[in-house]
C-alpha cells in the first residue's frame, strides 16, 4: 500500500522526466552513472581499509569474527 504523498511524488517525477529533452536525459543518466561509480569506489576503499587493519581479526558487534 502506497501513501498519497509517495504516489504524488512518483507521478511528479514521471511528469518531469517526460518534459526532458533527449540531451537532458542523457546528461541526467551520465550524472547518475558517475555518482554510482563514486559510491562503488568509496565502498571498495572502505572495505579495503577495514580488511587491512594490521592483520587484526575483524569482528561483528556481537564479538564473532566476520
Residue frames as a rotation matrix with the C-alpha (Angstrom) as fourth column:
UNK 1
0.579 0.815 0.000 0.00
0.815 -0.579 0.000 0.00
0.000 0.000 -1.000 0.00
UNK 2
-0.503 -0.768 0.396 1.44
0.775 -0.603 -0.186 3.35
0.382 0.214 0.899 -1.06
UNK 3
-0.230 0.374 -0.899 0.80
0.633 -0.644 -0.430 6.66
-0.739 -0.668 -0.089 0.60
UNK 4
0.792 0.567 0.226 -0.79
0.561 -0.530 -0.636 9.58
-0.241 0.630 -0.738 -1.21
UNK 5
0.627 -0.633 -0.455 2.46
-0.479 -0.773 0.416 11.52
-0.615 -0.043 -0.788 -0.85
UNK 6
-0.358 -0.791 0.497 4.52
-0.051 0.548 0.835 8.73
-0.932 0.274 -0.236 -2.42
UNK 7
0.084 0.483 0.871 2.06
0.879 0.376 -0.294 8.39
-0.470 0.791 -0.393 -5.29
UNK 8
0.944 0.278 -0.179 2.06
0.189 -0.898 -0.397 12.14
-0.271 0.341 -0.900 -5.90
UNK 9
0.267 -0.929 -0.256 5.86
-0.535 -0.364 0.762 12.26
-0.801 -0.066 -0.595 -5.82
UNK 10
-0.380 -0.367 0.849 6.12
0.389 0.769 0.507 9.37
-0.839 0.523 -0.150 -8.25
UNK 11
0.459 0.650 0.606 3.66
0.842 -0.102 -0.529 10.99
-0.282 0.754 -0.594 -10.65
UNK 12
0.880 -0.193 -0.435 5.51
-0.207 -0.978 0.016 14.32
-0.429 0.075 -0.900 -10.44
UNK 13
-0.121 -0.983 0.139 8.81
-0.313 0.170 0.934 12.57
-0.942 0.070 -0.328 -11.20
UNK 14
-0.205 0.128 0.970 7.33
0.764 0.640 0.077 10.81
-0.611 0.758 -0.229 -14.22
UNK 15
0.798 0.580 0.164 5.84
0.565 -0.627 -0.536 14.08
-0.208 0.521 -0.828 -15.49
UNK 16
0.644 -0.616 -0.454 9.10
-0.465 -0.786 0.406 15.98
-0.608 -0.050 -0.793 -15.08
UNK 17
-0.333 -0.772 0.542 11.08
0.035 0.564 0.825 13.21
-0.942 0.293 -0.161 -16.79
UNK 18
0.188 0.496 0.848 8.69
0.876 0.305 -0.373 13.34
-0.444 0.813 -0.377 -19.74
UNK 19
0.962 0.207 -0.178 9.47
0.132 -0.923 -0.360 17.04
-0.239 0.323 -0.916 -20.20
UNK 20
0.175 -0.975 -0.138 13.24
-0.157 -0.166 0.974 16.45
-0.972 -0.148 -0.182 -20.51
UNK 21
0.601 -0.123 -0.790 14.88
-0.800 -0.095 -0.593 16.74
-0.002 0.988 -0.155 -23.90
UNK 22
0.902 -0.306 -0.303 16.96
0.221 0.933 -0.285 13.80
0.370 0.190 0.909 -25.12
UNK 23
-0.020 -0.964 0.265 20.13
0.059 -0.265 -0.962 15.73
0.998 -0.004 0.062 -24.27
UNK 24
-0.063 0.073 0.995 18.90
-0.908 -0.419 -0.027 16.46
0.415 -0.905 0.092 -20.74
UNK 25
0.902 0.410 0.136 18.00
-0.431 0.839 0.332 12.78
0.022 -0.358 0.933 -20.27
UNK 26
0.585 -0.760 -0.283 21.48
0.380 0.566 -0.732 11.76
0.716 0.321 0.619 -21.38
UNK 27
-0.263 -0.690 0.675 23.10
-0.334 -0.591 -0.734 14.28
0.905 -0.418 -0.075 -19.02
UNK 28
0.335 0.462 0.821 20.93
-0.933 0.040 0.358 13.05
0.133 -0.886 0.445 -16.14
UNK 29
0.984 0.012 -0.179 21.89
-0.013 1.000 0.000 9.44
0.179 0.002 0.984 -16.90
UNK 30
0.208 -0.978 0.014 25.58
0.259 0.041 -0.965 10.39
0.943 0.205 0.262 -17.08
UNK 31
-0.211 -0.229 0.950 25.39
-0.744 -0.592 -0.308 12.20
0.634 -0.772 -0.046 -13.74
UNK 32
0.704 0.551 0.449 23.58
-0.710 0.558 0.429 9.25
-0.015 -0.620 0.784 -12.17
UNK 33
0.841 -0.421 -0.338 26.18
0.256 0.862 -0.437 6.81
0.476 0.281 0.833 -13.50
UNK 34
-0.101 -0.925 0.365 29.07
-0.062 -0.361 -0.931 8.92
0.993 -0.117 -0.021 -12.21
UNK 35
0.026 0.185 0.982 27.51
-0.948 -0.306 0.082 9.10
0.316 -0.934 0.167 -8.75
UNK 36
0.943 0.327 0.063 27.03
-0.332 0.909 0.252 5.32
0.026 -0.259 0.966 -8.69
UNK 37
0.468 -0.851 -0.240 30.69
0.354 0.429 -0.831 4.83
0.810 0.303 0.502 -9.62
UNK 38
-0.256 -0.553 0.793 31.77
-0.513 -0.618 -0.597 7.20
0.820 -0.559 -0.125 -6.84
UNK 39
0.447 0.496 0.744 29.67
-0.894 0.233 0.382 5.25
0.015 -0.836 0.548 -4.32
UNK 40
0.960 -0.101 -0.259 31.09
0.054 0.982 -0.183 1.96
0.273 0.162 0.948 -5.54
UNK 41
0.115 -0.991 0.070 34.69
0.195 -0.047 -0.980 3.20
0.974 0.126 0.188 -5.31
UNK 42
-0.154 -0.130 0.979 34.12
-0.815 -0.544 -0.200 4.69
0.559 -0.829 -0.023 -1.87
UNK 43
0.764 0.504 0.403 32.64
-0.642 0.652 0.404 1.39
-0.059 -0.567 0.822 -0.66
UNK 44
0.767 -0.550 -0.330 35.57
0.299 0.762 -0.574 -0.55
0.567 0.341 0.750 -2.10
UNK 45
-0.188 -0.865 0.465 38.06
-0.172 -0.437 -0.883 1.73
0.967 -0.246 -0.067 -0.35
UNK 46
0.129 0.316 0.940 36.17
-0.964 -0.181 0.194 1.39
0.232 -0.931 0.281 2.91
UNK 47
0.972 0.234 0.013 36.08
-0.232 0.957 0.174 -2.41
0.028 -0.172 0.985 2.64
UNK 48
0.460 -0.873 -0.161 39.78
0.309 0.328 -0.893 -2.49
0.832 0.361 0.421 1.72
UNK 49
-0.294 -0.598 0.745 40.81
-0.494 -0.572 -0.655 -0.30
0.818 -0.561 -0.127 4.64
UNK 50
0.426 0.536 0.729 38.63
-0.904 0.212 0.372 -2.27
0.045 -0.817 0.575 7.03
UNK 51
0.985 -0.012 -0.172 40.06
-0.004 0.996 -0.094 -5.60
0.173 0.093 0.981 5.91
UNK 52
0.268 -0.962 -0.057 43.68
0.493 0.188 -0.849 -4.48
0.828 0.199 0.524 6.13
UNK 53
0.696 0.016 0.718 43.72
-0.515 -0.685 0.515 -3.27
0.500 -0.728 -0.469 9.72
UNK 54
-0.119 -0.929 0.351 47.17
-0.952 0.006 -0.305 -4.62
0.281 -0.371 -0.885 10.59
UNK 55
-0.635 -0.191 -0.748 46.19
-0.228 0.972 -0.054 -8.27
0.738 0.137 -0.661 10.46
UNK 56
-0.794 0.402 0.457 43.59
-0.486 0.032 -0.873 -7.93
-0.366 -0.915 0.169 13.19
UNK 57
-0.776 0.618 0.127 40.60
0.621 0.712 0.328 -10.22
0.113 0.333 -0.936 13.01
UNK 58
-0.740 0.589 0.325 37.52
-0.471 -0.799 0.373 -8.23
0.479 0.123 0.869 12.15
UNK 59
-0.851 0.461 -0.252 34.60
0.516 0.644 -0.565 -8.83
-0.098 -0.611 -0.786 14.47
UNK 60
-0.150 0.904 0.400 30.91
0.411 -0.311 0.857 -8.15
0.899 0.293 -0.325 14.39
UNK 61
-0.175 0.163 0.971 29.33
-0.701 -0.713 -0.006 -6.10
0.691 -0.682 0.239 17.19
UNK 62
0.845 0.533 0.032 28.36
-0.419 0.623 0.661 -9.42
0.332 -0.572 0.750 18.76
UNK 63
0.298 -0.829 0.474 32.07
-0.784 0.071 0.617 -10.27
-0.545 -0.555 -0.628 19.06
UNK 64
0.534 -0.067 0.843 32.01
0.322 0.938 -0.130 -13.08
-0.782 0.341 0.522 16.48
UNK 65
-0.583 -0.795 -0.166 34.60
0.082 -0.261 0.962 -12.97
-0.808 0.547 0.217 13.65
UNK 66
0.126 0.598 -0.791 33.39
-0.785 -0.428 -0.448 -11.81
-0.607 0.677 0.415 10.24
